Structure formats: structure tokens, C-alpha cells
Amino acid sequence: MIPATDPSELPDDWWTAAECAAYLGITRGTWTAYVAREQAPAPERMFGRSPVWRPRTVKSWAASRPRHSK
């Protein structure tokens, strides 16, 4: 995981935990629980204390889930 310290280092198309959860139709708490249990992709970068993921990573993971895939 690569830390980002300057807002200009973080592309606009990275998703926060809330955005990942919204895409999947689950709560933010459910998403963070999946991540904590290593049932979802680990954050790819940190912006301050906020983990972020590439949308393609979340979409690919969602497509490979046996249920609730988009």
C-alpha cells in the first residue's frame, strides 16, 4: 500500500470505503468488516488515514463473488 500525503497525488477515480460500499449496495461497516477479515481487497493506497481502492479492483472483486455481484 502506497501512502498519499498530498491531495494532488490521489487520482479522482479512487474510491473510499463509503464509495465501495455504495457500489456494492452494502453498508460502509460491512465493507470495512470484509476488508478486516480479508474477504475483500486490501486498500491500495492511504490518503492520510483514509484507505482507498481503484474502482476496477472493487468491480473485479464484486464480479467474482458468488452472490450479489454487479
C-alpha positions as CSV (number, residue, x, y, z in Angstrom):
1,M,0.0,0.0,0.0
2,I,1.3,3.4,-1.0
3,P,0.6,6.4,1.3
4,A,-0.5,9.6,-0.4
5,T,0.3,12.7,1.6
6,D,-0.6,15.4,-0.9
7,P,-4.2,15.6,-2.4
8,S,-2.7,16.0,-5.8
9,E,-1.2,12.5,-5.5
10,L,-4.6,10.9,-5.3
11,P,-6.5,10.5,-8.6
12,D,-10.1,11.5,-8.7
13,D,-11.2,8.0,-9.7
14,W,-10.1,6.2,-6.5
15,W,-12.9,5.1,-4.2
16,T,-13.3,5.5,-0.4
17,A,-14.8,2.7,1.8
18,A,-18.1,4.5,1.6
19,E,-18.0,4.6,-2.2
20,C,-17.1,0.9,-2.4
21,A,-20.0,0.1,-0.1
22,A,-22.4,2.2,-2.1
23,Y,-21.4,0.5,-5.4
24,L,-22.0,-2.9,-3.7
25,G,-25.2,-1.9,-2.1
26,I,-23.9,-2.6,1.4
27,T,-23.1,-0.5,4.5
28,R,-19.7,1.0,5.0
29,G,-19.4,-1.1,8.1
30,T,-20.0,-4.3,6.2
31,W,-17.3,-3.3,3.6
32,T,-14.7,-2.5,6.3
33,A,-15.5,-5.8,8.1
34,Y,-14.9,-7.7,4.8
35,V,-11.6,-5.9,4.4
36,A,-10.6,-6.6,8.0
37,R,-11.4,-10.3,7.6
38,E,-9.5,-10.3,4.3
39,Q,-12.7,-11.2,2.4
40,A,-12.4,-8.1,0.2
41,P,-9.4,-6.5,-1.4
42,A,-6.9,-4.7,0.9
43,P,-6.7,-0.9,0.4
44,E,-4.4,0.0,-2.4
45,R,-3.4,3.4,-1.0
46,M,-3.9,5.5,2.0
47,F,-4.8,9.2,1.9
48,G,-4.0,10.4,5.3
49,R,-5.8,7.8,7.5
50,S,-8.4,7.0,4.7
51,P,-8.0,3.8,2.7
52,V,-8.8,3.9,-1.0
53,W,-9.3,1.4,-3.8
54,R,-9.2,1.5,-7.5
55,P,-12.8,1.1,-8.9
56,R,-11.6,-1.6,-11.3
57,T,-10.3,-3.6,-8.3
58,V,-13.7,-3.4,-6.5
59,K,-15.6,-4.2,-9.6
60,S,-13.5,-7.2,-10.4
61,W,-13.8,-8.5,-6.9
62,A,-17.6,-8.0,-7.0
63,A,-17.9,-9.8,-10.3
64,S,-16.0,-12.8,-8.8
65,R,-18.3,-13.1,-5.7
66,P,-20.7,-16.0,-5.8
67,R,-23.6,-13.7,-4.7
68,H,-24.5,-10.1,-5.0
69,S,-22.3,-9.4,-8.0
70,K,-22.7,-6.4,-10.2
